[in-house]
Amino acid sequence: MHTEPTAEQIEREGIYRSLGLTDAEYAQVVEKLGRLPNYLETGLFGVLWSEHCSYKSSRIHLKKFPTDGPQVLQGPGENAGVVDIGDGIGIAFKMESHNHPSAVEPYQGAATGVGGILRDIFTMGARPIAFLNSLRFGPLDDAHTRYLFGNVVAGIGGYGNCVGIPTIGGEAVFDPSYRHNPLVNAMCVGQLPADRIVKGAASGVGNPVFVVGSRTGRDGIHGATFASAEDPHAKERSAVQVGDPFLGKLLMEACLELMATGAVVGIQDMGAAGLTSSSAEMASRAGGGIEMMLDRVPCREAGMTPYEMMLSESQERMLVVMEKGKEELAFQILRKWDLQVAEVGRVTDDGRLRLYFHDEVVADVPVRLLVDEAPVYDREIAAVYEPPGAHVALPPDPVNYQLELEKLLAHPSIAKKQWIYHQYDTSVRASTVFGPGYDAALVLVPDSEKLVAMASDGNGRYVYLNPRVGGAIAVAEACRNVVAAGGVPLAITNCLNFGNPEKPEVMYQFSQAIEGMSEACRALSAPVVSGNVSFYNETGGEDIYPTPVVGVVGVVEDSQLATPSEFSEAGLAVYLVGNLSDGLEGSLYWQMKAQQAAGDAPSFDLATEVKVQRFVQRAIREVGITAAHDISEGGLAVALVEMVEETAPIGMTVSLPAGFQLPGVLFGEAQSRFLIAAQASKENMLQDLAFTLHTPLLRLGETNTSGELVISIDGESSPAIQANLHELKKIYTSALENNMNQSWR
């Protein structure tokens, strides 16, 4: 039988280091406890003081985010944020990372990421209505990358499809920076009555505490410290959880029914750090304590120790505090759904987490010390930051612009992503209006004329080149996507994926990215209501691109305002909203030429961003436009091709003014720009609106029946590009599938 080390051995042999504590942190625990912690107590501090749970390197910077607004019903600090879309309707949403587990076990890592974010949403009392995701991988010419990518996509689909929630949006980026550290960020959105938010607080002295859902096993032990390690790939696979989506569906329905009774005082998912984090955090929010009898916890493996029970991250489990006297109600509902339920403890007022096992106290520690007094580090920030590609020479003008466009359309980061979303159920619940492939996803709100708009976006290359500007662009582009679909952005969630925070240059990237994101959030009236930080995304000393991913939720007041990103008819006028630019800074085109991220971040002006978003919002509502699409990776030429519906037998002629450098005009990624299409008769109205709002508006050309894309420069005798649009769309739609047709399983 395994014997746990004594408190004296833990100190003498430095065993606390293997449990996630530094020498200084262990000394702090000893000083504040006034004694040596035992093995279980040391493990509790190890997980709750980990980077993953305590945000000890990021907390001082996260305070810079704006978190308030008249639309905010619940900001950071709960399981998810909630915004008000009117009519008594609240929308709960959050994004989480599951990067480290997905690098080791891609299917289960991605599946349990989806399951975890699902529980965060229904824990608020919200019925989940949609999933989104944001994925980053290395180049697909590598068989192991294809294995990781293919299995992550399968894991997302496998869990989401089984629980009956549509996966309706997201992005996928492929870059050498992510070769050894893929990013798997999952977002969930749910709906609830605005006045019935359920919170994760263990309040009410004497109220019973229940463990609900799956039995507790040994999977996922040390998952939180695993995600806070410098080289997570060196960890064993037992740190990765295993999900059961069918049980997840039952748990969701049972918990929603239980919360609808009004007898639930507090509820929390057992995510990172399992029973430890859920119990301690719920007690902390209420300013009280919890005592639990661990021998009552339903276990699926024999001989589990208190340490294993408290640190297990077995999936599909919840901790629920009920009103005293309503215990039988919990048993009735949960047993009806064929779920495990056990009353394991009660709420106390002594501020302590006290754990018993066979009537013996096995841990007794202050909740505040575990949660609120976790160390906070003001990490060193580099004074000078200059990425290696900052002074790379511009590439020479290409001989064949059409060939360059085809190369961009074939790049997996740009190519159409139907290989991914064809594996997802995108229309279950019959509420999806716009699914994957649109600038933003739109979902019908039951018993309302409104739609919920949602998108996820980010560009690590931009942040790597200029963290502050890149951070602002991440927020602006995500909001731009919602605006293009007819929505008004309300608030954001985020996943902040960065390298090793112990490196001053990484903390420079992190702190500056948050500054830029905060500026954009304020300018666009889109506060941060939830989020997640993922550090230590590095292998062999090489960090990923700093990659803040932004999820945004907005509202479309009337379904008639839903605006597609493609057009399918001839005779439409096509306009550029925003400035024509010929800069190649930070573009994928320049990176492909230089074989590294090059230059600065793309040109970006926050005041212009506000103007163009406001113009498109009003153009949709007051003028009526046929389509809108933001210009992002690949630039203007790629955006024009993307706007043509795949099966539409139409063409497009575009005329650009002289005096600009052509590669930059076609392939540059200057920000704050939309393409819109409208009936020709709307031109005067659009020009008047642009004049009123001081917004640049340029008529580029029109759609026709030629089947060709013709891009000409004023005064030039021959077009810069004259290509068959059907062939361009074929490249765009088949590139990702062609890559994945190679062996990867």
GISUL-V969897 format. One line per field, one symbol per residue. ss: DSSP state (~ for helix, > for strand, _ for the rest). psi: psi as a letter, one per 20 degrees, with the letter a starting at -180 (. if undefined). burial: 1 if it has 16 or more other C-alpha atoms within 10 Angstrom, else 0. A space follows every 50 residues. Layout:
ss=???
psi=???
burial=???
This chain:
ss=______~~~~~~__~~~~____~~~~~~~~~~~_____~~~~~~~~~~__ ~~~~____~~~~_________>>>______>>>>>>__>>>>>>>>>_~~ ~~~~_~~~~~~~~~~~~~~~~~____>>>>>>>>>>>_____~~~~~~~~ ~~~~~~~~~~~~~___>>>>>>>>_~~~____>>>>>>>>>>>_______ _______>>>>>>__>______~~~~_____~~~__~~~_____~~~~~~ ~~~~~~~~~~___>>>>>>____~~~~~~~~~~~~~__>>>>>~~~__>_ _____~~~~~~_____>>>>>>____~~~~~~~~~~___>>>>>>>>>__ _>>>>>>__>>>>>>>~~~~_________________~~~~_________ ~~~~~~~~~~_______~~~~______~~~_>>>______>>>>______ >>>>>>>__~~~~~~_~~~~~~~~~~~~~~~~~~___>>>>>>>>>>___ ___~~~~~~~~~~~~~~~~~~~~___>>>>>>>>___>>__>>___>>>> >>>>>>__~~~_____>____>>>>>>__________~~~~~~~______ _____~~~~~~~~~~~~~~~~~~___>>>>____~~~~~~~~~>______ >>>>>>_____~~~~~~______>>>>>>~~~~~~~~~~~~~____>>>> >>>>___>>>>>>_______>>>>~~~~~~~~~~~~~~~~_____
psi=pppqqrhhhgggjkhhhijjqrghgghgggghhjrpqagghhhghgghjq hhhilhiighhhihppirqhiohpaqiahrqpqpjrkjpqopqqqqqlgg hhhgnhghggghgghghghhgihijqopiqqrrpqpraqjiphhghgggg hgghgggggghhikpqojraqpqoqhhjgimqpoppqqprqrphjlpprm pnrnpipqpqpqcqqpajqjpjhghgijqhniiiqqiiiprpqnhghhgg gghghggghiijipgqqqqncpjchggggghhhghikbrpqqohiippqi qqkprhghghiqkqrlqqppprppijghggggghhhjlqpppoiarprjj kqoppqoljpoiqnqpghhgfhkqqppnqppphpooqhjhkpqqqqpqho hgghghgghiphhhqqkhhgiiiqoijqikipgpbqirgqqppqoqkqiq qpqqqqrqohgghghnggghgghggghghhggghijropgrqrqonorbo iiphhghggghhghggggghgghjlnrpiraqporkmqpkipqrponppp pqpapohphiiporjqqjqrjqppqpoappqjqjpjqhghghgikqpqba qqppohghggghghggghhghhgoqhqqpqocpiaggghgghippgjplr appppqqrjqpgghggiqkqalqqpqqqqhiighgghgghghjlppppph brqajhjqoooqppiqhqqhpoqohhhghgghiigghhgiirpi.
burial=00000010011000111011100011001000000111111111111111 11111111001100111110111111011111111000111111111111 11111111111111111111111111111111111111110001111111 11111111111111111111111111111111111111111101011111 11111111111111111111111111111111101000111111101111 11111101100011111111111111111111111111111111111110 00000111111111111111111100100110110010111111111100 11111100000111111111110110001010001000110000000000 11011111111111111011101111100011111111111111100001 11111111111111111111111111111111111111111111111111 11011111111111111111100111111111111111100011111111 11111110101111111111111111111111111111111000011111 11110101111111111111101111111111111111111111110111 11111100000111111111111111110001000110110000111111 111100111111100000011110110110111111101100010
